Amino acid sequence: MTDQAPQDANSIDQVTSGDGEVGEVLHPDPSRRRQIGDLIERIKESADKLQLDNTSRGDLKILSRTLRELRYAFKVFSPYRGRRKVTVFGSARTRPDEPAYQQAVRFGEKIVQHEWFVVTGAASGIMEAGHRGAGRENSMGLNIMLPFEQDANPIIRGDEKLVHMKYFFTRKLMFVKECHAVCCLPGGFGTLDEGLEVLTLLQTGKRDIIPCVFLDAPGQTFWQDFLNFVENRLLDDRMISPEDLSLYKYTDDVDEAVEEILNFYRVYHSMRYARDKLVLRLNEPISDELLDELNANFGDILSSGRIDRSEMLSAEKDEADLADLPRLVLKFNRRSLGRLRELVDSLNLGRIAPSNA
């Protein structure tokens, strides 16, 4: 099993801009360079059209700040994309003597033993606890600038892996885009917003499947009460599907939470869409028997055809470092994301996994 995230196949050099800022520049293959150039031209064209549209100064300030925030955040995270990261959500108001704080410390301690980074909102409470357990060298932060309660915690304060952001929506994008797992501990409106956004993105396929854990402190029922509501109201009232319950895991045991995250990447490595095909990259090949079982049990998520083995597709040529990984290719219907998670669980288990539904 590997705990390492996919490496970028492109070489990276450091450069210094005219204002003295040190950055990184990619040197991809020619076709990739053209694609990047085309995207940059689109950004410039959109900027030019803003003036033709007589866009207001207020709207332009939002766009300008958004682009600058994301550009800087991408730059900070880019050197660390070779390591897997877990985003930890939770209240900034949780005190160090509270069980949830201590649970977050234990989670941070356990997950970094497997060479993961812990990413939090960088403030106090649960966020500080996750960083305290992980240690400064294994912590990354996305701090939101507020007039109260959101100064960076002493573990991450001043670190090069800390980003300060003005907008919640850019911050949430980075939380989810850059992570390989999510762990939600108890929190207020912000934590509920973040946790539900993750579930929404997973349910709709706007984020590749990742493990999402709701972690209570031993003997406490914060998330258990919330998930009871999900099942008793959302599911019973048919506002979600039974398979959606497979998108997350509930526990009050740190070891079980860490195991859930690590096991997700035991056989499964990553996924990528190539036109009408979904490619599942694996850390090791599966047996003929398991492949037959997958086709027998997951035909409902296919738009046509069957699940087959494959070599690397031409659409993946920009990820040459993954060329030797075994692959499964299927025409996924792009709707049944909970069932797709069950398929991934089956790959990792070596047999058809029981459904949370």
C-alpha positions in Angstrom: 0.0 0.0 0.0 1.2 3.5 -0.7 0.2 6.6 1.2 1.7 8.9 -1.4 -0.4 11.1 -3.7 0.1 11.0 -7.4 3.2 12.9 -8.4 3.1 15.5 -11.2 5.0 14.2 -14.2 6.1 17.7 -15.2 9.5 19.0 -14.1 9.5 22.1 -11.9 12.0 25.0 -11.8 12.1 27.9 -9.4 12.0 31.4 -11.0 12.1 34.9 -9.7 9.6 37.4 -11.0 10.3 41.1 -11.7 9.1 42.1 -8.2 11.5 39.6 -6.5 8.8 37.0 -5.7 10.1 33.4 -6.0 7.7 31.0 -7.8 7.6 27.8 -9.8 7.1 27.2 -13.5 6.2 24.0 -15.1 7.9 22.7 -18.3 5.3 20.2 -19.7 5.4 18.5 -23.1 4.5 20.8 -26.1 0.9 19.7 -26.3 0.4 20.4 -22.6 2.1 23.7 -23.0 -0.4 24.7 -25.7 -3.3 23.6 -23.5 -2.0 25.8 -20.6 -1.4 28.7 -23.0 -5.0 28.4 -24.3 -6.4 28.5 -20.7 -4.4 31.6 -19.9 -5.7 33.3 -23.0 -9.2 32.5 -22.0 -8.6 34.1 -18.6 -7.3 37.2 -20.4 -10.2 37.3 -22.8 -12.7 37.1 -19.9 -10.8 40.0 -18.2 -11.0 42.1 -21.4 -14.7 41.5 -21.7 -15.3 42.8 -18.2 -14.5 46.3 -19.4 -16.8 45.9 -22.4 -19.6 44.8 -20.0 -19.2 48.0 -17.9 -18.7 45.8 -14.9 -19.0 47.7 -11.6 -16.0 48.5 -9.5 -17.5 46.4 -6.6 -17.8 43.3 -8.9 -14.3 43.8 -10.3 -12.9 44.0 -6.7 -14.5 40.6 -6.0 -13.1 39.0 -9.2 -9.7 40.5 -8.6 -9.4 39.4 -5.0 -10.7 35.9 -5.9 -8.1 35.4 -8.6 -5.3 36.7 -6.4 -6.3 34.5 -3.5 -6.6 31.3 -5.6 -3.4 32.0 -7.5 -1.5 32.4 -4.2 -3.2 29.4 -2.6 -2.3 27.2 -5.6 1.3 28.4 -5.3 1.5 27.5 -1.6 0.0 24.0 -2.1 1.8 23.1 -5.3 5.1 21.9 -3.7 3.2 19.6 -1.4 1.0 17.8 -3.9 3.1 14.7 -3.6 1.7 13.9 -0.2 -1.8 13.0 0.8 -3.7 15.4 2.9 -6.7 15.2 5.2 -8.9 18.3 5.8 -10.1 18.5 9.4 -13.2 20.6 10.2 -14.4 21.6 13.6 -15.2 24.4 16.0 -12.8 27.3 16.8 -14.4 27.5 20.2 -13.6 24.1 21.5 -11.4 24.3 24.6 -8.3 22.1 25.2 -9.9 20.4 28.2 -12.9 19.2 26.1 -13.1 15.6 24.8 -13.5 16.7 21.2 -10.3 18.8 21.3 -8.4 15.8 22.7 -9.9 13.6 20.0 -8.7 15.9 17.3 -5.2 15.8 18.8 -5.2 12.0 18.7 -6.5 12.0 15.2 -3.7 14.3 14.0 -1.1 12.2 15.8 -2.3 9.0 14.3 -2.8 10.1 10.7 0.7 11.7 10.3 2.3 8.4 11.3 1.3 7.4 7.7 2.9 10.5 6.1 -0.2 12.5 5.7 -0.6 16.3 6.1 -3.3 17.7 8.3 -5.1 20.8 6.7 -7.3 22.9 8.9 -8.7 26.4 9.1 -5.6 27.3 11.2 -7.6 28.9 14.0 -8.1 27.8 17.6 -10.2 25.0 18.9 -10.5 21.8 16.8 -8.3 23.4 14.1 -5.5 24.0 16.6 -5.9 20.5 18.1 -5.5 18.9 14.6 -2.3 20.8 14.1 -1.1 20.1 17.6 -1.4 16.4 17.0 0.2 16.6 13.6 3.0 19.0 14.5 4.0 22.1 12.6 6.0 20.2 9.9 2.9 18.1 9.0 0.4 20.9 9.1 -1.1 23.2 6.5 -3.6 26.0 7.1 -6.2 28.1 5.3 -7.0 30.9 7.7 -10.1 33.1 7.1 -9.7 36.8 7.9 -12.4 37.8 10.4 -12.6 40.7 12.9 -12.9 38.1 15.7 -11.9 34.5 16.9 -9.9 33.6 13.8 -6.2 34.5 14.4 -3.9 31.7 13.3 -3.1 29.2 16.0 0.5 29.1 17.5 1.3 25.8 15.8 1.0 27.1 12.2 1.4 30.8 12.7 4.0 32.3 10.4 4.6 29.0 8.6 5.1 29.0 4.8 2.3 26.4 4.5 -0.3 28.9 5.9 -2.6 30.8 3.6 -4.7 33.8 4.7 -8.0 34.2 2.7 -10.7 36.8 2.7 -13.5 34.8 1.1 -15.1 31.7 2.5 -15.9 30.3 -0.9 -12.3 30.4 -2.1 -11.2 28.9 1.2 -13.8 26.1 0.9 -12.7 25.4 -2.6 -9.1 24.9 -1.4 -10.1 22.7 1.5 -11.9 20.3 -0.8 -9.7 20.5 -3.9 -6.4 19.8 -2.2 -7.5 17.0 0.1 -7.6 13.2 -0.2 -9.9 12.7 2.8 -12.1 14.8 5.1 -12.6 14.4 8.9 -15.4 16.4 10.5 -15.4 16.9 14.3 -18.1 18.8 16.2 -18.6 22.5 15.3 -21.0 25.3 14.6 -22.6 26.8 11.5 -19.2 26.9 9.7 -18.5 23.2 10.3 -21.9 22.2 9.3 -21.6 24.2 6.1 -18.3 22.7 5.3 -19.3 19.1 6.1 -22.5 19.4 4.1 -20.7 21.0 1.1 -18.4 18.0 1.0 -21.3 15.6 1.0 -23.0 17.7 -1.7 -19.9 17.6 -3.9 -19.5 13.9 -3.4 -23.1 13.2 -4.1 -23.2 15.2 -7.3 -19.8 14.1 -8.6 -18.3 17.6 -8.4 -15.5 16.1 -6.3 -13.8 12.8 -7.0 -14.7 10.2 -4.4 -12.8 10.5 -1.2 -13.4 9.2 2.4 -15.4 11.5 4.6 -15.5 10.7 8.3 -17.7 12.2 11.0 -15.8 11.8 14.2 -17.4 12.2 17.7 -15.5 12.1 21.0 -16.1 8.8 22.9 -19.5 8.8 24.5 -20.6 12.0 22.7 -23.3 12.1 20.1 -22.9 15.4 18.2 -22.6 13.8 14.7 -24.7 10.8 15.7 -27.6 13.1 16.4 -27.1 14.9 13.1 -26.8 11.7 11.1 -30.0 10.4 12.8 -31.7 13.4 11.3 -30.2 12.7 7.9 -31.7 9.1 8.0 -35.0 9.9 9.7 -35.9 12.9 7.7 -33.8 13.3 4.5 -33.8 9.6 3.7 -37.3 8.7 5.0 -38.7 11.8 3.1 -36.9 10.6 -0.1 -34.7 13.8 -0.3 -31.6 11.6 -0.6 -31.2 8.0 -1.8 -30.2 5.0 0.3 -26.9 4.7 -1.5 -26.0 8.3 -0.4 -25.4 6.9 3.1 -22.3 5.1 1.7 -20.6 8.5 1.0 -19.6 8.9 4.7 -18.5 7.0 7.8 -19.5 7.7 11.4 -17.4 6.7 14.4 -16.2 7.9 17.8 -13.0 5.9 17.6 -9.9 7.6 16.2 -8.3 4.3 15.1 -11.4 3.4 13.2 -11.4 6.9 11.5 -7.8 6.6 10.5 -8.4 3.0 9.2 -11.3 4.2 7.1 -9.1 6.8 5.4 -6.1 4.5 4.9 -8.1 1.5 3.7 -9.7 3.7 1.0 -6.3 3.8 -0.7 -5.3 0.2 -0.1 -6.1 -1.0 -3.6 -7.8 2.1 -5.1 -5.3 4.8 -6.2 -7.2 7.5 -8.1 -9.8 8.1 -10.8 -10.0 10.2 -13.9 -12.6 10.7 -16.6 -11.6 10.3 -20.3 -14.6 11.5 -22.3 -17.3 8.9 -21.7 -15.1 6.6 -19.7 -14.2 6.5 -16.1 -10.7 5.2 -15.3 -10.0 3.7 -11.9 -6.3 3.5 -11.2 -5.3 0.7 -8.8 -2.2 0.0 -6.6 -2.4 -3.7 -7.4 -4.3 -5.9 -9.9 -7.6 -7.6 -8.9 -8.5 -11.2 -9.5 -10.7 -12.4 -12.4 -13.2 -13.6 -9.8 -13.5 -10.1 -8.3 -13.8 -8.5 -11.7 -16.7 -10.9 -12.5 -18.4 -10.1 -9.1 -18.0 -6.3 -9.8 -19.8 -6.7 -13.2 -22.5 -8.8 -11.6 -23.2 -6.4 -8.8 -22.6 -2.9 -10.3 -24.1 -3.2 -13.7 -26.7 -0.6 -12.5 -24.2 2.2 -12.5 -23.0 1.6 -16.1 -24.5 3.6 -19.0 -23.4 0.7 -21.3 -20.9 -2.1 -21.6 -19.1 -3.7 -18.7 -16.2 -3.0 -16.3 -12.9 -4.1 -18.1 -9.2 -4.0 -17.4 -7.2 -1.4 -19.4 -3.8 0.0 -20.1 -3.2 3.7 -19.6 -5.4 5.7 -22.0 -4.1 8.4 -24.3 -6.0 11.0 -22.3 -3.8 10.2 -19.3 -0.5 10.8 -21.0 0.2 13.9 -18.9 0.4 11.6 -15.8 3.2 9.4 -17.1 4.3 8.5 -13.6 1.0 6.5 -13.2 1.5 4.6 -16.5 2.3 1.3 -14.8 -0.7 1.2 -12.5 -3.4 -1.4 -13.3 -6.7 0.1 -14.4 -10.3 -0.6 -14.7 -12.4 1.3 -17.2 -16.2 1.7 -17.2 -18.9 3.9 -18.7 -20.2 5.3 -15.5 -23.6 6.9 -15.5 -22.3 9.8 -13.5 -25.3 9.7 -11.2 -24.8 6.8 -8.8 -21.9 8.2 -6.7 -22.9 6.4 -3.6 -22.8 3.1 -5.5 -19.4 4.1 -7.0 -18.1 4.5 -3.5 -19.4 1.0 -2.8 -17.5 -0.3 -5.8 -14.3 1.3 -4.5 -14.9 -0.3 -1.1 -15.3 -3.6 -2.9 -12.0 -3.2 -4.6 -10.2 -2.5 -1.4 -12.0 -5.3 0.5 -11.3 -7.9 -2.3 -15.0 -8.9 -2.3 -18.3 -7.1 -2.6 -18.6 -4.7 0.3 -21.8 -4.5 2.4 -23.8 -1.4 1.6 -24.4 1.3 4.3 -27.9 1.5 2.9 
